Amino acid sequence: GVFNFKESNLAQSNDIEALKTALDTLCQETQKNYGYLPNIVLTGASRGASSVIAFMGTHNPTNVSALVIESPFDTVDSIVIGLLDKIGLGKSEGLRKLGHKMVKKWHSKYDKDAPSPLDMVQHIHNKELPILIICSKKDELIPWTSSYRLYEEFKNQGFRNVHIFVSSRGKHVKILEDRYAHLYKEAVDTFYKKYLSL
């Protein structure tokens, strides 16, 4: 399908509720057809990964077994600063404000004052939840340090089963297409075997 920029707001209310609707539908259909509530591994990349964090902090579903998230951003400001840093202007407050206005133009429901994924980590209740964050130092949109700050925040908030895999290669949401994809797959396989007995 075609991405709907007007309805997206970068891991905020609309994205959170879209994920809730999808998960509720899956759970209801599984319960109806098979008689049990499914255990879910939530995955996502980029905006989807950050939406997973915001969703968990908002709704705290009890049947989510793990999170596997690629290139989540901690704040939209990190993306704006990262892009400005590429041209040596990351410290310009005026350009940062302009960057947020441009984000608002593309994602009309975006609210720069809404809680960020970084803010939402503290609201996730299950500190035993297994979490794997994957990111790349060659990501041209989301700085790997943005994902790493989320990892640090999970650790600071007492999450005991959080891990991070930082690839030295791989473009934005295309780490699996890079020549080091085998390391990505190995990290995910190891994570699943440790926590989900797969």
C-alpha positions in Angstrom: 0.0 0.0 0.0 0.9 3.7 -0.1 2.2 5.3 3.1 -0.3 7.8 4.5 1.8 10.7 5.8 -1.3 12.6 6.9 -2.3 9.9 9.4 1.2 9.1 10.7 2.6 11.1 13.6 5.9 9.4 14.3 5.3 7.0 17.2 2.6 9.2 18.8 -1.2 8.8 19.3 -2.2 7.7 15.8 0.6 5.2 15.4 0.0 3.8 18.9 -3.7 3.3 18.3 -3.1 1.8 14.8 -0.9 -0.8 16.5 -3.4 -1.4 19.3 -6.2 -2.0 16.8 -4.0 -4.5 14.8 -3.0 -6.4 18.0 -6.6 -6.4 19.4 -7.9 -7.8 16.1 -5.2 -10.5 16.0 -5.9 -11.5 19.6 -9.7 -11.6 19.1 -9.4 -13.7 15.9 -7.0 -16.1 17.5 -9.2 -16.4 20.6 -12.3 -17.0 18.5 -10.8 -19.5 16.1 -8.3 -21.3 18.3 -9.5 -20.7 21.8 -6.5 -19.1 23.3 -4.8 -15.7 23.7 -1.6 -15.6 21.5 1.8 -14.7 22.9 3.2 -12.0 20.6 6.7 -10.9 19.6 6.3 -7.2 18.5 8.7 -6.2 15.8 9.2 -3.0 13.8 11.7 -0.9 12.0 12.3 2.9 12.3 8.9 4.6 13.0 7.4 1.2 13.6 10.1 0.3 16.1 9.6 3.5 18.0 5.8 3.0 17.8 6.2 -0.4 19.5 8.0 1.3 22.5 5.3 4.0 22.7 2.5 1.4 22.4 4.0 -0.7 25.2 4.4 2.3 27.5 0.8 3.3 26.8 -1.1 0.0 26.9 1.2 -2.6 28.6 -0.4 -5.7 27.0 0.4 -8.8 29.1 0.7 -11.2 26.2 3.7 -9.6 24.5 6.6 -12.0 25.0 9.4 -9.9 23.4 10.4 -6.9 21.4 12.7 -7.1 18.3 13.1 -3.5 17.0 15.3 -2.1 14.3 16.5 1.4 14.2 14.1 3.0 16.7 14.6 6.7 17.4 14.6 8.0 20.9 13.2 11.4 19.9 12.4 13.1 16.6 14.8 15.8 17.7 17.6 13.3 17.4 16.7 12.7 13.7 16.6 16.5 13.0 19.9 17.1 14.7 21.5 14.1 13.0 20.4 15.3 9.6 21.7 18.8 10.3 25.0 17.4 11.7 25.6 15.9 8.2 26.0 19.4 6.9 27.7 20.9 10.0 24.6 22.7 11.3 23.4 20.5 14.1 23.9 23.2 16.7 21.7 25.7 15.0 18.6 26.2 17.2 16.8 28.0 14.4 17.4 25.2 11.9 16.2 22.6 14.5 12.9 24.5 14.8 12.6 24.7 11.1 13.3 20.9 11.0 10.4 20.2 13.3 8.2 22.5 11.1 9.1 20.4 8.1 8.3 17.2 10.0 4.9 18.7 10.8 4.3 19.6 7.2 5.0 15.9 6.1 3.3 14.3 9.1 0.4 16.7 9.9 -0.6 15.0 13.1 2.9 15.2 14.5 3.1 17.0 17.9 6.6 18.0 18.9 5.6 18.3 22.5 4.1 14.8 22.8 6.0 12.2 24.8 8.8 10.6 22.9 9.7 6.9 22.8 12.5 7.8 25.2 9.9 9.2 27.6 7.7 6.1 27.3 10.3 3.6 28.3 9.7 4.3 32.0 6.0 3.5 31.6 6.5 -0.1 30.4 5.8 -2.3 33.5 7.4 -5.6 32.6 11.0 -5.2 33.5 11.7 -8.9 32.5 10.5 -8.3 29.0 13.2 -9.5 26.5 14.1 -6.7 24.1 16.5 -6.7 21.2 17.4 -3.4 19.6 19.2 -3.5 16.2 20.8 -0.4 14.6 23.5 0.5 12.1 26.4 3.0 12.2 25.7 3.6 8.5 22.1 4.5 8.9 21.6 7.7 7.0 18.3 8.8 8.7 18.3 7.6 12.3 21.7 8.0 14.1 22.7 4.8 15.8 23.3 6.8 18.9 19.6 7.6 19.0 18.8 3.8 19.2 21.7 3.4 21.7 20.2 6.0 24.0 17.0 3.9 24.1 19.1 0.9 25.1 20.7 2.9 27.9 17.3 4.2 29.1 15.9 0.6 29.2 18.9 -0.4 31.3 18.5 2.7 33.5 14.8 1.9 34.1 15.8 -1.6 35.4 15.0 -3.8 32.3 17.1 -6.9 32.9 16.8 -8.6 29.4 17.6 -5.8 27.0 20.2 -6.3 24.3 21.6 -4.2 21.4 23.3 -5.2 18.2 25.1 -2.3 16.5 26.1 -3.2 12.9 29.0 -1.4 11.4 27.2 -1.5 8.0 23.8 -1.3 6.5 21.6 1.6 5.3 18.3 2.7 7.0 16.0 -0.4 7.4 18.3 -2.3 5.0 20.7 -3.8 7.4 19.5 -7.3 6.3 20.5 -6.4 2.7 24.1 -5.7 3.6 27.0 -8.1 3.5 27.0 -8.4 7.3 23.4 -9.6 7.3 24.5 -12.9 8.7 25.6 -11.2 12.0 22.1 -9.6 12.2 20.5 -13.0 11.7 22.8 -14.6 14.3 21.9 -11.9 16.9 18.2 -12.5 16.3 18.5 -16.3 16.3 20.5 -16.2 19.6 17.9 -13.9 21.2 15.0 -16.1 20.1 16.7 -19.2 21.4 17.6 -17.7 24.7 14.2 -16.2 25.5 11.6 -18.0 23.4 13.0 -21.5 23.1 12.9 -21.5 19.3 
